[in-house]
Amino acid sequence: MLKKGDCIRVQTKTKDDVFGVCYYEILEVGLRAPEKGREDQMDGLKARMLGGSGPAAREGMTIIDSQFKIATEIASGIIEVMDKEQAMRLLTATPKRAVPGEGVPRPATGVVEMD
């Protein structure tokens, strides 16, 4: 059972099979489960991303997930639980990988991107 202050290390796989790792800190527990059909369960949690590598790493992003789903991913080896000190050590040692296409100019298509 995760508790406030715990950290998790998540192996990620995104579009085009780009792999990375993300670190999250648990901010709140005991929230309503976010999965459809489990709304009556109170095993939801809120976490903030500390950072990571790969295209999925967005420092400061907040997520809502459930203890149930995280437990299945811990059992399959996708998620590892640790304390914040260990997570920060590993995060500091994690090499940052470039996001595919980032920094590469796009061909002229007549479309203008607005920020």
C-alpha positions in Angstrom: 0.0 0.0 0.0 1.5 3.3 -1.1 1.4 6.3 1.3 2.0 10.0 1.0 5.7 10.8 0.4 6.5 7.5 -1.3 8.0 7.6 -4.7 7.6 5.3 -7.7 9.9 4.6 -10.7 7.8 3.8 -13.8 9.2 2.2 -17.0 7.5 3.8 -19.9 6.9 2.8 -23.5 5.4 5.4 -25.9 4.5 5.7 -29.5 7.2 4.3 -31.8 8.5 2.1 -29.1 10.6 4.8 -27.4 11.5 3.7 -23.9 12.2 5.8 -20.8 11.7 6.0 -17.1 9.7 8.5 -15.0 9.8 9.2 -11.2 6.7 10.3 -9.3 6.1 11.4 -5.7 2.8 10.4 -4.1 1.0 13.6 -2.9 -2.4 12.3 -1.7 -4.0 8.9 -1.1 -7.5 7.8 -0.3 -9.1 9.5 -3.3 -11.9 8.0 -5.5 -10.6 5.4 -8.0 -10.3 6.9 -11.5 -11.2 3.7 -13.4 -14.6 3.3 -14.9 -16.6 0.8 -12.9 -14.5 1.3 -9.8 -15.7 4.8 -8.9 -17.0 3.6 -5.5 -13.5 2.5 -4.4 -11.4 4.9 -2.4 -7.9 3.7 -3.5 -7.1 6.5 -5.8 -4.0 8.6 -5.4 -2.5 11.8 -6.7 1.2 12.0 -7.8 3.6 14.6 -9.2 6.3 13.7 -11.7 9.7 14.5 -10.4 11.3 14.0 -13.9 12.7 11.2 -16.0 13.9 10.4 -19.5 12.2 9.8 -22.8 9.2 11.6 -24.4 6.9 10.7 -21.5 9.0 12.7 -18.9 7.3 16.0 -18.1 8.5 17.3 -14.7 5.7 18.7 -12.6 2.9 16.9 -14.3 0.2 15.6 -11.9 -1.6 12.3 -12.4 -4.4 10.5 -10.7 -4.2 6.7 -10.6 -5.3 3.9 -8.3 -3.5 1.6 -5.8 -5.2 -1.3 -7.6 -3.7 -0.5 -11.0 -0.3 0.3 -9.5 -0.2 -3.0 -7.6 -0.7 -4.9 -10.8 2.1 -3.0 -12.5 4.4 -3.5 -9.5 3.7 -7.3 -9.8 4.6 -7.2 -13.5 7.8 -5.2 -12.9 6.8 -2.0 -14.6 6.7 0.0 -11.3 9.1 0.0 -8.4 8.4 1.7 -5.0 11.2 3.6 -3.2 11.8 6.5 -0.8 12.3 10.1 -2.1 16.0 10.1 -1.4 16.6 7.0 -3.5 14.3 8.3 -6.3 16.2 11.7 -6.4 19.6 9.8 -6.6 18.4 7.7 -9.5 16.8 10.6 -11.2 20.0 12.6 -11.0 21.9 9.6 -12.6 19.3 9.0 -15.3 20.5 10.2 -18.7 18.1 12.5 -20.5 17.1 11.2 -23.9 16.0 13.4 -26.7 12.4 13.3 -27.8 12.1 12.0 -31.4 11.7 15.0 -33.7 12.5 17.5 -31.1 14.9 20.2 -32.4 14.4 19.0 -36.0 12.8 21.6 -38.2 9.6 20.5 -39.8 9.0 20.7 -43.5 7.0 23.7 -44.8 3.3 22.6 -45.0 1.6 26.0 -44.9 0.4 25.3 -41.3 1.4 27.7 -38.6 1.9 26.4 -35.0 0.5 28.6 -32.3 1.8 28.5 -28.7 
